[in-house]
């Protein structure tokens, strides 16, 4: 058996650790930038630079009902009672909601909020009496999913209360879902891999989150192979993927999902840069990546779709971001399709916006 190393099996995925989003630690300033640069679809900003509790796993764990967590040297773990780690995560979330209420006063339109999906959460939170992820225990996964569903419903209601004119869009980030399906999530020793969940459970647990949101919900997965079939089977309205990493072998699944009515938000603008690197491509060149895919699949260019940023980290100060003119399939007041998009602007000192959260 070949040696299992961190290089061959990096875990958790970089996109599951919360590295990215917006730079800085000031939620009010971040949200002012978001609402200024993304007026068509602003989002509740997440600032993982603030530390543990503002990361993808810790932030969503703060939404769990009756399942407290704590921070350990190896990551997040379930615990018997709430402690300071959970209080810190709740404090970050409360501060972000306060900032949202201040900045979004009078706003009317779609507003996106993000949570970690149940399978990525189960793959990145350890069991209370074991260092193995919760994914190792089907009962724990079921409890986590039920808790997350209840917490997400309350979170959506809270955002609606603070921004009454908003039409909430929920994005469930599942960067670890392909690894869960392929049986590549390691045990605590990293010498073995956890069992693959039953296919029915994959859809059922993800579907519980989609149902709990009770609004337009998309599942974002920036991986080589995005499980479009499972996402569609879970009842999601859309799927987010990164065309920069999506394997051509996954295009058949994409085509089937779109034909079945699944909306697509495709990442087409590179989000990786370095000092001296060229600027992001013009909007028309970035859009051609999307239209080329549509043509390969035999569809007219005007077919429904959406464009956004790719996965990645950026070195450079965030000065805005992509501004999509959404053209997903019509759904409950979704914005009117407008085929226009402009690229982001970057400059200045090193900051780290990234994948899955914008």
N, C-alpha and C positions, 0 to 999 in steps of 0.2 A: 504493500500500500504506500503510495507516495506520501511524503511528509506534508502535513497540513500546516501551513504557515499563515501569518497575518497578511502577507502580500498576496497569497493565492486566494484567501477567503477573508477579505476585509469585512469586519462587522463591528458595529452596525453600519449600514450604508451611510456615506457622507451626507446624503440628503435627509437622513433620518435623525441626524444629530442636532439639527436646528442651526447649523452654520449657514448663514445667509440672511435673507430678508432685506431689511433696511439697515443702514449703518447708524451708529450712535446709540444713545440711551435715553433720549428725550421723546416720549410718546406724542406730546403735543406738536413739536416741530415735525416729527415724522408724518403725522397725520395731515398737517398743513401741506406738506409736500405731496402726499398721496392725493388729497382732494384738489390740489392745484394742478397736478400733472395728469391725473387720471379721472377727469370729471365724468366720464361715461360709465366707469365701473370702479369706484374707489373700494379699498378694502381696509379692514381693521389691521393696522400695522403690527408686526411682531418684531421685537428688537432683542435677539438672542445675545447680543454683546453685553447685555446686563448681567449675564451669568446664569447658573442653574435655576430653573424655574421659568425662564424665558425661552428655553429651548423647545423644540417640537414636542418631545415626549413629556417633559415636565409641565409644559403649559397645558396640554390636553389632560394630563393626569389630574390637574387642579379642577377639572370639570367632573371627575368621577364622583359618584354618590356612594358614600359608605365604603369606599375602598381607598383609604389613605396611603400615601407613598412617602418614602424618604430617600435621600441621596446616599449612595455608598461609593467607595472608590471605583467600583466597576460600573456604576450607573444608577438608574432608579430601581427601587424595590418596593413591593407592598409591605406594609407594616401594620401593627395592631392598632395604633392610635395616631392621630395627627400630631405633627411636630413642626419645628421651625422651618424645615425645608418646604413643607406643604404651605405653610403660612406665607413664605416668601413668594411662592408661585401664585398664590391667590392674591397677594398684594400687587404683583406685576399686572395680573389680569384686571384687577379693580382699577388700577391707575390707567390702564389702556382704555377701559370703558369710560372712565371719567373724561379722558382726553377726547374720545370719540364723541361723547355728548356735547363737549364744548365746541369742537371744530365743525361737527356736522349739524349744528343747530340750523333748522329750517331746510335741511337737505331733503330732496324728494327724488327717488330713483333707485336703481339697483345698488346694493352694498354687499360685498363679499366678506365672509368670515371663514377662517380656516381652522380645521382640527386634524389631529392625527387619526387615521383610520384604525379600526379595531385590530386588524392583523399586524400592522406595523407596531401598534402599541403593545400587543401581546408578545411580539418578538423583541421588544426593547425594555420591558419591565420584568424584573426577576420575581419569582415566587417568594413568599414570606419566609419559608423554611428551607429554601434551596437557592442555589445560584443559577439554576436553569431559568430561562425565560418562561413567562406564563404560558407560552405556546405549548410547553411540554405537558400541560394538564388541560384536557378538553373542558373540564368543569370550571377551571379558572378562566378560560377564554369565554365561556358562556356568561359567567358572572361579570367579567370585565365589559363584555358587549352590552349587557343589560344596564350596567351602571353608566356606561358612556352614552347610551341612547337617552337615558333619563337626564343626564347632565347636559347633553347637547340640546335637548328640547328646552330646558331651562335657560340655557345660554342664548338660544335664538329668541326666546321670549324677552330676555333682558335687553338684548340689542334692539328689538322692536320697541320696547318701552322707552329706551333712551333716544332712539331716532325714529319717531312715529311715521315719518314719510318714506322710510326706506323699504324697498322690496328685497328681502334677504336672499342671498345666494350662498349656499354652503359648499365649501370645497373640502373634501376628505382626502388628505394626503396619505398615499399608500406606497412609499418607495420600497418597502420590504415585501410587498405582496408577491412579486415574482419569485423571490427567494423562498417564501413560505410554500408556494405552490410546487416549486422544484425540490423541496426538501433540503435546502442549503443553509438553513439557520442552524448554527452550531450549538452544541450543549455548552455548559459552563467550562468543561475541560477542553473544548474545541477539538476533541478527538473523535467525536461522533456528530451526527446530524439528527435534528428532531424529526419526528414522524410527520408525514404529510397529512394535513387535515382532509376529512372527507369532502369531496367536491360539493355536496349539498350544503355542508357547513360553511364553506367558503362564501357561497352566495347568501346563505341565510343570515350570517352574522353581519356581513357588509350591508345586506338589505335592511337589517334592523336599524342601522344608523341612518340610512336613506329615508326610511319610513318615519323615524323620530324627528327628522329635520322639518318635515311637512312643508317643504319649499323646494325651489329648483336646486338640485344637488348634482355636483360633478365629482368624480373621483380622479385625482391626479396621480399619475405614476410615470416617473421619468426613468425608464429602463429600456434595455434592448428588446425585451419581449413584454409588451403590455397585455394583460389578460382582458381584452375587450369583451369577450364573451361572458366572463364572470361579472364584470362591471355592468354590462347590459342586463344580465340575469338577476342582478341584485336590485334592479329597478332604478338605477341612476339615470338622470336626464342627460348627462354628458360625461365625457372622459377627457382628461388632459394628458398629452403625451409630448415628448421631445423628438422632433423629426431629426435632430442631430445625432441621436443615439438609437432611434428605433430601427431595428433590423428589417431588411426587406422581406425576410421570411414572415414577419409579423403583419405585413401589409394586407394579406388575405383576411386575417382576423379583423383588421381595421375596416376593410371593405364590407365584410359581413355585418359588423356592428352598425355601420352607418346606414346600410340598406335596411337594417331592422329598426332604424329610427333614433339611434344614439347620436347626440350632438358631439362634436369634436372641438376641443381647444388645442391647437397645435403650436408648439414652441418652434419658432423659426429664426429668431434673432439671437445670435451668439451672445452669451453673457460672460464669456471668459476673456480677460484682457490682461495686459502687462505693460509696464512702462515702455513706450515706443511702439506699441502695437497699433495697427491701423484702427481707425474708427469703425464702429458697427456699420454694416452695409446700408445703403439707401433703402427706403421702404419698398421701392419697386423690386429691387433685387431680392430682398428677403421674401416678398410676396411670391416671387417666382418659384421659391422652394415649395411652397404650398400648392401652387397651381400645377407644378410639375408632378407632384404626387397625385393630384386629382386626375391629371391626364393619363398617368400610368395605370390608374384604376379604371380608366375608360369613362370618366364622368366629365360633364361640361364644367368649365372653369367657374361658372356662376353658382355651382352647387354650394349648399350651406356649409359653413365652416367658420372657424375663428382662429385668429393668429395671436401669438404671445411670445414671451421670451423663452429661450432654451434653459436647460439646467446648467448650472455652473457658478463659479465664484468670480468676482470681478475685483481687480485692483484699480481703484480710481474712485473719486468721490461721486456718490449718487446724486445726480442733478435732475432727477425726474424719473423717467421710465418709459416703458412702451405704452402707447395709447391705442388700444384696440378699438375698432368700430365693430362691435359684436355682430356676428351674423350666424349665430347658432340657430337651430330650428326654433320657430316661435313657441313660446311657452309662458303663459300667465304674466303678461306684461313685460316680457323680455324686450330689450331695446330694439328699435327698428333697424334692420340690416343696412349698413353703409360701408361700402368697400373702400375704406381708407385707413391708413395706419402710418404712424411716423416712428422713427427709430429713437432709442434713448440717447441721452447726452451724458458724457462722463468726463471728469477732469479732477485734478487735485490729488490729495494725499490718499494713502491706501485705506480703503474701507472694504466691507465684505457683504454686499448684497448677493443673493444667490438663489438657489432652487426652491421650488415648491411653495414658497410663501407669498409670492407677489401676485 
